[in-house]
């Protein structure tokens, strides 16, 4: 239960998930979770530095910011870190030629790169484009181990319209199994991703707390990277998550509002 745990110290900065914490999706329409708009504003007004840390790979950070603004969250794009924004930087810095299996909504982000004779493979949440044809083409590029394999997040499932739906993780696992090439995760639960978010805030991981609804990717990943982790009972949360065999959240909160109360009241 929430009262059985507490934060070990007051966080100097906050990382916060988007889906399942700030908002839910109902028939692909974003709806704020109860009290989340007010709670997020309290966090902003407190002056505590924050970054929204999402595995959302269907939209650019600019579009994510627009979508959040439409439902009451006043957040600029530079306060969001996503696997798409990070992999774009990786490709630029290394002059890679990517083959991408990603959502149609973000394919334009990769149009700036030469994609002929690819030297890396990038797979994100392609949704309906996870066809046999596309998966087999991706497999053939990977088998033999000549190309580095990046996956944009590795979540198992997400919540939509009150139902759990498969996320990118199972498709990555299948490609790894068949090609015998292990993917490097760009996104949660990768410690590298959490460290990049910490760097954006100019803080060390130990000074941060992560708020999320995914006990494995959000909370477990953050705590392995040295952050404190708050699990919220919204989004994809299930009662069994409170007694996870390996992940023991620093605190379990009813929702974002409760989490912000705890953060701001911790001495």
C-alpha positions as CSV (number, residue, x, y, z in Angstrom):
1,X,0.0,0.0,0.0
2,X,1.0,3.6,-0.6
3,X,1.5,4.3,3.1
4,X,4.0,1.5,3.5
5,X,6.7,3.3,1.5
6,X,8.1,6.8,1.2
7,X,10.6,8.8,-0.7
8,X,14.1,8.6,0.9
9,X,14.7,12.3,0.1
10,X,13.0,15.3,-1.6
11,X,13.7,15.0,-5.4
12,X,15.4,18.0,-7.0
13,X,13.8,17.2,-10.4
14,X,10.9,15.1,-11.8
15,X,10.6,12.8,-14.8
16,X,7.0,12.0,-15.6
17,X,5.4,9.7,-18.1
18,X,2.6,10.9,-20.3
19,X,0.2,8.2,-21.3
20,X,-1.4,6.6,-18.2
21,X,-0.2,9.4,-15.9
22,X,-1.3,12.7,-17.5
23,X,-3.9,11.3,-19.9
24,X,-5.6,8.3,-21.2
25,X,-6.6,7.5,-24.7
26,X,-10.3,6.6,-25.5
27,X,-10.8,5.5,-29.1
28,X,-7.5,7.3,-29.8
29,X,-8.8,10.6,-28.4
30,X,-6.7,12.0,-25.5
31,X,-8.5,12.6,-22.3
32,X,-6.9,14.1,-19.1
33,X,-6.8,11.8,-16.1
34,X,-8.8,13.2,-13.2
35,X,-6.9,15.9,-11.3
36,X,-3.8,15.6,-13.6
37,X,-4.1,19.0,-15.2
38,X,-4.2,20.7,-11.8
39,X,-1.4,18.5,-10.4
40,X,0.9,19.2,-13.4
41,X,0.3,22.9,-13.0
42,X,1.3,22.6,-9.3
43,X,4.5,20.9,-10.3
44,X,5.3,23.7,-12.8
45,X,4.4,26.4,-10.3
46,X,6.6,24.8,-7.7
47,X,9.7,25.5,-9.7
48,X,10.9,22.0,-9.5
49,X,12.6,21.1,-12.9
50,X,10.8,18.5,-14.9
51,X,11.0,16.5,-18.1
52,X,8.1,14.5,-19.6
53,X,9.8,11.1,-20.3
54,X,7.8,9.0,-22.7
55,X,8.1,5.9,-24.9
56,X,5.6,7.4,-27.3
57,X,7.1,6.7,-30.8
58,X,4.0,7.5,-32.9
59,X,4.5,11.3,-32.7
60,X,7.3,13.8,-32.7
61,X,7.9,15.8,-29.5
62,X,6.4,18.9,-31.2
63,X,3.2,17.0,-32.0
64,X,3.1,15.5,-28.5
65,X,3.3,19.0,-27.1
66,X,0.5,20.2,-29.3
67,X,-1.7,17.3,-28.3
68,X,-1.1,18.0,-24.6
69,X,-1.7,21.7,-24.9
70,X,-5.1,20.9,-26.5
71,X,-6.3,19.1,-23.4
72,X,-5.0,21.6,-20.8
73,X,-1.3,20.9,-20.3
74,X,0.8,23.9,-21.0
75,X,4.1,22.2,-21.9
76,X,6.7,23.1,-24.6
77,X,8.3,20.5,-26.9
78,X,11.7,21.0,-25.3
79,X,10.3,19.6,-22.0
80,X,9.6,16.3,-23.7
81,X,12.1,13.5,-24.4
82,X,11.1,10.6,-26.5
83,X,12.7,7.7,-28.3
84,X,12.1,9.5,-31.7
85,X,13.9,12.7,-30.6
86,X,16.9,10.7,-29.2
87,X,17.3,8.3,-32.2
88,X,17.2,11.3,-34.6
89,X,20.2,12.8,-32.7
90,X,22.0,9.4,-32.8
91,X,21.6,9.2,-36.6
92,X,22.8,12.8,-37.1
93,X,25.8,12.4,-34.9
94,X,26.9,9.1,-36.5
95,X,25.8,9.9,-40.1
96,X,23.8,6.7,-40.2
97,X,21.7,5.5,-43.1
98,X,18.6,4.0,-41.3
99,X,16.1,1.5,-42.4
100,X,13.0,2.4,-40.3
101,X,9.9,0.4,-39.4
102,X,8.0,3.1,-37.6
103,X,4.6,4.7,-37.4
104,X,3.4,6.6,-40.5
105,X,3.0,9.7,-38.3
106,X,6.8,9.9,-37.7
107,X,8.2,8.7,-41.0
108,X,8.6,12.3,-42.0
109,X,11.1,12.8,-39.2
110,X,13.5,10.4,-41.0
111,X,13.0,11.8,-44.5
112,X,16.1,14.0,-43.9
113,X,18.4,10.9,-43.9
114,X,19.8,8.8,-46.8
115,X,18.0,5.5,-46.4
116,X,19.7,3.7,-49.2
117,X,22.0,0.8,-48.3
118,X,21.0,1.1,-44.6
119,X,23.7,0.5,-41.9
120,X,21.3,0.4,-39.0
121,X,17.7,-0.8,-38.4
122,X,15.3,1.2,-36.3
123,X,11.9,-0.2,-35.1
124,X,9.3,1.8,-33.3
125,X,5.6,1.3,-32.6
126,X,4.5,0.8,-36.2
127,X,1.0,-0.4,-35.2
128,X,-0.8,-1.7,-38.3
129,X,2.4,-1.7,-40.3
130,X,3.7,-4.7,-38.2
131,X,2.7,-6.9,-41.2
132,X,4.4,-10.2,-42.1
133,X,5.9,-8.5,-45.1
134,X,7.4,-5.6,-43.1
135,X,8.6,-7.9,-40.3
136,X,10.2,-10.3,-42.7
137,X,12.0,-7.5,-44.5
138,X,13.3,-6.2,-41.2
139,X,14.4,-9.7,-40.2
140,X,16.4,-10.1,-43.5
141,X,18.2,-6.9,-42.9
142,X,19.2,-8.0,-39.3
143,X,20.1,-11.6,-39.8
144,X,23.9,-12.0,-40.1
145,X,24.5,-9.2,-37.6
146,X,25.9,-6.7,-40.0
147,X,23.6,-3.9,-38.9
148,X,23.0,-2.4,-35.5
149,X,19.5,-2.8,-34.2
150,X,17.7,0.0,-32.3
151,X,14.2,-0.3,-30.8
152,X,12.2,2.8,-29.8
153,X,11.1,1.7,-26.4
154,X,10.3,-1.9,-25.2
155,X,7.0,-1.6,-23.5
156,X,4.9,-4.8,-23.3
157,X,1.4,-3.1,-23.7
158,X,-0.5,0.1,-23.3
159,X,-4.0,1.1,-22.3
160,X,-6.6,2.3,-24.9
161,X,-10.3,2.7,-24.3
162,X,-10.1,0.7,-21.1
163,X,-8.4,-2.2,-22.9
164,X,-4.8,-3.4,-22.9
165,X,-3.2,-3.5,-26.3
166,X,0.2,-4.9,-27.5
167,X,3.1,-2.5,-27.7
168,X,6.4,-2.7,-29.6
169,X,8.1,-5.0,-27.1
170,X,6.7,-8.3,-28.4
171,X,7.7,-7.4,-32.0
172,X,11.2,-6.6,-31.0
173,X,11.4,-9.9,-29.1
174,X,10.4,-11.8,-32.2
175,X,12.9,-10.1,-34.4
176,X,15.7,-10.7,-31.8
177,X,14.8,-14.4,-31.5
178,X,14.8,-15.0,-35.3
179,X,17.8,-12.8,-36.2
180,X,19.9,-13.5,-33.1
181,X,20.7,-9.8,-33.0
182,X,20.0,-8.0,-29.7
183,X,18.3,-4.6,-30.0
184,X,19.7,-1.5,-28.2
185,X,16.7,0.2,-26.4
186,X,16.2,3.9,-27.1
187,X,13.7,4.7,-24.4
188,X,12.5,3.3,-21.2
189,X,13.6,1.1,-19.4
190,X,17.1,1.9,-20.7
191,X,19.4,3.5,-18.1
192,X,20.9,5.5,-21.0
193,X,17.5,7.1,-21.7
194,X,17.0,8.1,-18.0
195,X,20.6,9.4,-17.9
196,X,19.9,11.5,-21.0
197,X,16.8,13.0,-19.3
198,X,18.8,13.7,-16.2
199,X,21.5,15.5,-18.3
200,X,18.8,17.7,-19.9
201,X,17.9,18.9,-16.4
202,X,21.5,19.2,-15.3
203,X,21.0,16.9,-12.4
204,X,22.3,13.4,-11.4
205,X,19.9,10.5,-11.5
206,X,20.0,10.2,-7.7
207,X,18.4,13.6,-7.4
208,X,15.4,12.7,-9.6
209,X,12.2,10.8,-9.2
210,X,10.3,9.1,-12.0
211,X,6.5,9.0,-12.0
212,X,4.9,6.3,-14.1
213,X,2.1,3.7,-14.5
214,X,4.4,0.9,-15.9
215,X,6.0,-0.9,-13.0
216,X,8.7,-2.4,-15.3
217,X,9.6,0.2,-17.9
218,X,8.9,3.4,-15.9
219,X,9.6,2.5,-12.3
220,X,11.9,-0.5,-12.6
221,X,14.0,1.1,-15.3
222,X,14.3,4.4,-13.4
223,X,15.3,2.7,-10.1
224,X,17.9,0.6,-11.9
225,X,19.3,3.9,-13.2
226,X,19.6,5.3,-9.7
227,X,16.4,7.4,-9.5
228,X,13.5,7.1,-7.0
229,X,10.4,5.7,-8.6
230,X,6.7,6.5,-7.9
231,X,4.1,4.1,-9.4
232,X,0.7,5.6,-10.0
233,X,-2.5,3.6,-9.9
234,X,-3.8,4.9,-13.2
235,X,-3.3,3.9,-16.8
236,X,-2.1,0.4,-17.2
237,X,-1.5,-0.2,-13.5
238,X,-2.8,-3.5,-12.1
239,X,-3.1,-4.5,-8.4
240,X,-0.5,-7.2,-8.9
241,X,2.1,-4.5,-9.7
242,X,2.1,-3.4,-6.1
243,X,3.7,-6.8,-5.2
244,X,6.1,-7.1,-8.2
245,X,8.7,-9.7,-7.5
246,X,11.7,-7.5,-8.3
247,X,10.6,-3.9,-8.6
248,X,9.8,-2.2,-5.2
249,X,8.6,1.3,-6.0
250,X,9.8,4.1,-3.6
251,X,6.1,5.1,-3.3
252,X,2.8,4.0,-4.7
253,X,0.4,6.9,-5.4
254,X,-3.3,6.9,-6.3
255,X,-2.7,9.3,-9.2
256,X,-0.5,12.2,-10.4
257,X,-2.1,14.6,-7.9
258,X,-1.2,12.3,-5.0
259,X,2.4,11.8,-6.4
260,X,2.9,15.6,-6.6
261,X,1.6,16.0,-3.0
262,X,4.2,13.5,-1.8
263,X,7.1,15.0,-3.8
264,X,6.4,18.6,-2.6
265,X,5.8,17.6,1.0
266,X,8.9,15.5,1.3
267,X,11.7,17.2,3.3
